[in-house]
Structure formats: structure tokens, C-alpha cells
């Protein structure tokens, strides 16, 4: 799978209008992880009642599911809806305002 996001992407995150109960497989979300004390951007792999598991698009360079574990819906910050711009590759790889799927 080709990664939907690459390092340097600045993304738009819907923090108000998404429904935590209607998360779907392959949605890209932002969540806070207590163990790492930081936000992550990952793709939803599975969902169940009030919980979900995630996976990174770039398997070789991401923290594994085993390391992250199951995420509680309360840790969810929002759903990624678009890539605004890529700051690292703007000149050679312009990615401006494209929807994330």
C-alpha cells in the first residue's frame, strides 16, 4: 500500500464534526498515546465498542501495533480529512490541498 501521508505533510484534522462511534476501517486518525506522551497519525485497522487498533502505512518505519496496543476512543483527537501541503518536498513534490482516502 502506498502511504497516504509522507513525512513533512501538514494535514487538516476534523476535531469537532466526526462521530467517534462511526469510525471505519482505513480512516486516518490522530490520537494521543499516554505511554509515548505524544500524538500519532495512523490508519484504523479494526474497531470495536469504544476501542480501535491502528496500523501505519509504512510498515518498515512505523511503531508496530504490538507497541501501540489497543486505543480507547477517548484518546482520539480527530480524523484526518486532507493534506494541506508538504513542507519537506514542496519544490520537487507539490502536494497541496488533496483529500485523504
Protein Blocks (a to p, Z undefined) as FASTA:
>chain_A
ZZfbdehiacdddfklpcfklccehiacddddfklopacddddfbdcehiacdddfblml
cccfklnopadfklpnbdcfbdfbdfklmmmmccehiadZZ
